[in-house]
Amino acid sequence: MFLKFRRHWVCLALAAACAIALSPATALGQAGSQGTILLTAADASGAVVPGANLELTEKTTNSTRKAETESSGGYSFVGLPIGTYQLKVSKQGYATQVFDTIVVQASRTTTVKAVLPVGQVTEVVNVAGASTPLLETSSNAIGTVVDMKQIEDLPLQGRDLTSFSRLTAGYNGTFNGLPSTDQGSNIDGVVGSANRMKFTGNTQPAVSPRLKSIEQMTVQTDQLDLNAGFGQSSTQLTFVSRRGSHRFHGRVYEDFRNSALNANTFSNNVAGVKKNKLILNDFGGSIGGPIFHDKLFFFGSFAMSRQPGSLTATNNFFTPAAQTGNFVYQGTDGATHTINVLNLAHQSDASLPGTINPMIATQLSAINKAVGTTGITSTPDLNYNQVQWNNSAPTTQYFPGGRLDYNPSQRLKMYLSTLVTTANSPTGVAATFPGADFANQVAGRSSKNYTISYGLDFIATPNLINQLKLGYLYNANS
């Protein structure tokens, strides 16, 4: 018998006429999977420089946005895809200043201060070093960005990034002492879990955010805006999928594990049960690059995990004495006593049987045959023992994913991404007892989850950006 569970969630965030005032003190309209650059331009004396020309170029796609500083000398680039940017600041009478490495992170603000020396516009001053939002001085959001480069080469079991969120400051079983129901997650701006009753939290998305397909993970633990937490949580994990660039790049990997390298568990040793079989091959690869130069980019990944292993199953069964009706109990005097419950029941009511029902006797005989003599341990209750055995449970998982980014013009940008996680274990649910007589009770389990995200940014003017975001989440378990 199979029980099927499906959930379909469609998320729509439409800003048909979303006016964003781009001033130094403003970082509105920032989606959870995008970031902001906050710029202030001044001269050598510290006086602000209004009307300075700004040219921001994303280095992986050569996508460019242009603007001018306002009367306050500041400007905010909002709704930026994460990545590394180059920024040119120029004005007549001043030398051009170029910031070659400005890092934009999801849900965070990178602050840049340009000091323009007096000179000709043709003179260029290159600013060395990277501008990274190490300390938030222009936003009250509290969060941490997990750097993929620091963990890409680690032997990460399962290659799922969610567990790294527990390394952030403030985590002690829950985040900042708040209940687990206060947690949430999203992938490319789509709600990560369809679980409405968040009894155990939603930091683990329905699809597995694996290292090969995720470019960045951000953990926000306080002061979330509606774009990050969707008004449903105060702790949010934001995952941003990897994108293609104007250069082709790819990778392959293999993660191999074998039970020959593992020790047996303590409980298996006590019960005299062999260690579970484990042969794990987790392998995959990815590739990304341009389709049309500076216009259309792709990224695709595929991973597969094959594990022809086993799991330890346990169950309790009556002792031979209890199967005949002789139950042991501890009296008020502290002594151990034995009483036949069948005789006691028959004496109190002659209509009740005083012997074992033949059908029950047949079932107990089958259990005794299946249990055998191995894998049996005693329990604190003297009326039953525990049997432990290995149940074959091969598992196969698939993790395909992909993303397209299309920039038909400097004013119009869009993306379409999807991540999929499927799992199938045809014998993953053990029978109630071992042996051939109960083999027909072995069942399987499977799941299929995926997210689809679509985003469109229309830059009407440097001070007006309209955003459209559509998302779909599918969650099915059987």
N, C-alpha and C positions, 0 to 999 in steps of 0.2 A: 504494500500500500504506500503510495507516494502522496505527500502533502505538498501542494504548490502554493507559493506565496509570491505575488507580484505587486510592485508599486511603480507607478509612472508619475513623475513630477515634471511639470513644465514651469520654468521660471522666466518671467518677462520683465525686463527693466527697460522701459522706453522713456527717453528724454526727448520728446519731439521738439520742445522749445526750451532747452535748458541753457539759460544764460549764465556763463561763468565769468565772474569779474576777476581778471587776472592781475591782481595787485600783490605786492610783496607780502601782505598779511593774509592773503587768501589762498587756500588750497582746496577749494570746493570741487565737487564733481569727480574726485579721485576714486576710481574703482579699486576693489580689493586686490586685483591682480596687476595694477599699474602703479606708477610712482610719480613724483613731482620734483622739479628743479626750481628752487627759489633763488633768484639772482638779484643782487644789488650792485649798481655801478656807481663809482665815485672817482674823483680825481685825486691827485697826490695830496691835496690839502684836506681831503675828507668830505668835500662838498659833493652832493649827489649830481649825477650826470643824466638828465632826462633826454629822451630822443635818441639814445644810442641804438645802433642797429645790431640785432641779435640774429645769429644763424646757428641753429642747433641741428647737428647731423648724427643720426644713429650709425655707428661704425659698421654694424653687421649687415645692414641693408641699404645704406646710403640714403635713407629717407630723411628729408630736411624740413624743418619748420622755421619760419622767419617771424620776427616781431620787433618791437621797439620798447625801450624802457619808458615807463610813465613819468609823470611829473615828480614822483617820489624817488625816481632813480631805480625803481625795482620792477620786476616782472616775474610771473610764475608760469612755467611750462607745466601743465597738468595733463593727466591721462596719458602718460608716457609708458610704452612697453618697457619692461625691465631690460637692462643691458648697459653697454658702454657708449657714451656720446662724446662728440667734440663740439665745443661752443666757441664761436667767434664773436667778439664784442668790438664794435668799431664806431667812430664818430669823427666828423671833420674837426681837425685841430688836435686830435689825440692819436697816439699809436694804437694799432690794432692789437688786442690781446686775445690769445688763443689758449683755451683750456682743452688739452688733447684727451684727457681721461676723466670723464665725469660718470660715476657709477650710479645708476638708477635702480632702486630696489622696490619690491612690491609693498604698497601701503606705507611708504616712508618718503620723507622729504630730504633731498640733498641741497644743502645751502652753499651757494657760491658767491663770493665777493670779488668783483672785478675792480681793480685800481688802475685807471687809465693814465699813463704818463703823457705829458704834452709831447706832440710830435706829428709826423705825417701819417696819414692813414695807411700808406704803403709800408711803413715800418711795422714789423710784427714782433710782439713779445710773447714767446711760448712759456706757458706756466707748466713746470715739471711737477710730477706727482699726481696721484689720483685723488679726486674729490669724492669721498664716500660718506654716507650718512652714519658716521660712527656715533655721534651724539646728537639727539634731536633737540635743536634749539628753537625751531620754528613750528613745532607741533607738540601737543600734549599726549600723543599716542605712546603707549608703552609696549614694546615688542622686541623681538629678536629675529634676525635673518640667519638661517642656516646656510653656510657657505658650502656649495656642492663640491668645490675644488678640494676642500679639506677632507672630504669623506669618500670621494670617488674611488680611491684605491684601497679603502679599508675592506677587510673581509666581512661584509655586512650580510648577516643571515636574512634570507628572504628579500633582500635589496629593497625593502619597504622603508620609506623615510619617516613614517609617523612616529616611531619610537624615539627619534631624536628630539621631538618636542619636549620630552621629559627632562632634557638636560638644560632647559632654560631656567633662568632665575625665577624663583617663586613657586616652583613645582615641588610638592610634597604629597604625592598621592593624587592631589587635585591641584589646580592652578590657583594660587593665592588664597587657598582655603575655601574657595567657593565650591558648591556642589557640582558633581559631574554633569548635571542637567544644564549647566551654564556654558557648556562647551559646544563648539560648532566647527565646521570646515567647509571649504569651497575649493573647486578646481576650475581655473580659468573663469572665475566669476559665477560658476554654477554651484548651487547648494550640494555639498558633498555626500550627504546622507539623507535618505527618505524617511528616517525614523522619527515619527512625530513625538512618541513618548520616549524622551531621551533619558531613560533611567540610568544608563551607563555612559552617557555622553556621546558626542558625535565627532570626536577628534579623528576617529578612524573612518575615512570615506568609504563609500560603497565599492569603489574601484581602488585597487592598490596603487598608491603613488610611488612608483619605483624609480630608482636612481637613473635609469637609462632614459626615461621619458619626462622627467621633471627637471626644470632648469633652476628653480628656486622655491624654497619653503620659508614662509614668514609666520612667526607665532606672535600674535597680539594678545596681551593679557589684561589690557585695560584701555579705556577711552576709545572704544571703537566707534566709527561712524556707521551709518546705515548701509553704506556700500560694502563694508567689510563683514559686519555681523548680521546684516539683514534684519536687525531689530530682534534677533532671537537668541543672542548669546553675548557674553562679555569676554569670552576667550575664543579666539578664532585662529585656525590654521588655514593659511592660504597657500595653495599650490599653483604654480605657473608652469605650463608645459614647455618643452624645448621647441625652438623655432629653427627654421633654416636660415642661411645667410647667403651672401654673395659668393661664398666659397663652399665647395663640396667638402664635407667632413663625415666621418663615420667611425664606428667602433664595433668590436665583437668581444664577447666574454664567455667564460665557462666557470661555473661554481660546482665543484664536485665534492661529495661527502660519502663516506662508507661506514657501515656499522663495525667493520673490522678495526676502525680507529677509535671506537667508542667503548666505554666501560658499561657494564650492566647496571641497572638501577638497584638500589638497596632492597626495595620490595620484591623485585624479581628474584634476587639472590635468596632472600628469606623463604620465598615460596618454591624455590627450586625450578624457576622458569628461565629459559634461555633469554638472552637479550633480544630486543626487537630488531627485525631486519630493517636496514636502512641503506638504500642506494639512491642517492640524490644527484640528479644532473639538472642544474639550472643554467640555461644558456640562452644567448640571444645576441642581437645586434641592432644597430640603428644607422641611418644615413640621412643627410640633409644637404640642401643646397639650392641654387637658383633654377627656376624653370624659364622665366623671362628676366633678363638683366634688370636689376633694380625695381622690378615690378611684382613678380610672383615667385614665392619661395615655398619650399616644402620640407617637411621633416617626417620620417616614418620610423617606427621601431617595432620589433617583434621579439618576444621572449617566451620561452617554454620551460616548464619545470616538470620533470618526470621523476616520480618517487615510488618505486615498487617496494614499499616498506610494509610494516605492520604496526598495530597498536595493541596496547595491553588492555584487555577487557576483564572485568571482575563481576562477580555476583555472589549472593549469599544462599546457603541451602541448609536445611535442618540436619542436625546430627542423627545418626542411626537411632538413638534413644528417643529423640523428639519425634521422629517419623512414626514411632509406635505409640505416641501419646504421652510418653514419660518426659515431663518438663521439669527442669531444675529451677529452684528459686531460693532466694535468701530470706529467711524469716526475720521477725522482729527481734528474736534472740541472737541474731547474727550467724546462726548455723545455716548450712545448706540443706535443703529438703528436696525430695523428688515426689511428684504427684502425677498420676495418670489422668489427664484431663478428659479422656474419652469415658473412663469409668465414672469420673465425677459428674460429667454431664448426663450419663445414662441413669445414674442413681437419682439425680434431681428431677429428671423427666424421662420416663421410660420410652417415650416416643423418639428420643434422640438416640443415634447409633452408638454402640459401645465398642465398635471395631472400625478399622480404616475402611472408608468407601473404596470399592474395587477400582473406580475410575481414578481416584486420587492415588491409590496404591500403584497403578500403572504409570502415572506421571512421576511419582517418586522413584520408581524403578528405573525409568528412562533417565532421570537426573543423576542417579547414582552411577549408572553406566557411563554417562557422558563425563561426569566429574572424574571418575577413576581414582587414582592415588597420588597424582602429581599436581603441584600448584595449589595445594590446600594449606591454609593457615587458620589458626584459631582466632576467635574474636572475644572481646570482653563479655559477650553474652554466651553462656555455656550451652545454649540451645541451638546455636547455629555456627557454621564455619564459613569461611570465604574461599572461593575458588578463583584462580587467576590464570589467564591463558593469553597467548598471542593470536590476534586476529589479523589475517592478511588484509591490508588496506592500501593498495596501490592508488596513487593520486596523480592526476595530470592537470596542469594549469597552463593557461594561455594568457599572454599579456600584450596584445597588439595595441598600437596607438598611432596617431598621425595628426598633422597640423598643416594647414595652408595659410599663408599670409599674402594678401594681395593689396598693393598700393597703386591703384590706377592713376592717381595724381597726388601731389603733395598735400592736397586738401581732403582727400578721401582715402581712408584706410580700413581694411576689414580682415577678419581672420575666421577660420573654421577649424575646430579641434575636436578630437574624440579620444577617449581612453576606454579600454575594455579589459575586464577581468573575468575569466571563466574558470571553473574548477569542476572536476568530475572524479568521484571515487566510487566505483561500482560495488565495492564491498566495504564501504567505510562505516557502516552501522553493524556492529557485531550482534550475533544471536544472543539469546538469554543465557545459553550454556554452550560449552564446546561440544564437538562431536558431530557425527553424521546425522543423528536423529534430530538435531536442531539446525542443520545447515540450511533448511528452507526458510529460516527466519532472518538470515543475513540479507541486508538491504544496502542500497547505494544512496549517495547524496550528490547533488550537483548544484551549481549556482552560475548565474550569468548576470553581470552588472556592467553598465556602460554609461558614460556621460557624453553629451554632445553640446558644444558651446559655440555660439556665433556672436561676433562683436563687430560693430561698425562705428567708426568715428568720422564725423564730418566737421571740418574746421571751417566754419562760415567766415569768420574773421579772426584775427589774433586774440580777440577778447570774447569770442563766442564759439563754443564747441557743443555739437549735438552728438549724443551717444545712444546707440541702440544695442541692447544685449538680449539674446535669447538663449535659453538653456533647456536641456532635456536630460532627465535622470531615469534610468531603468534599473530595477532591482528585482530579481527573481531567484528564489531558492526552492529546491525540491528534494 
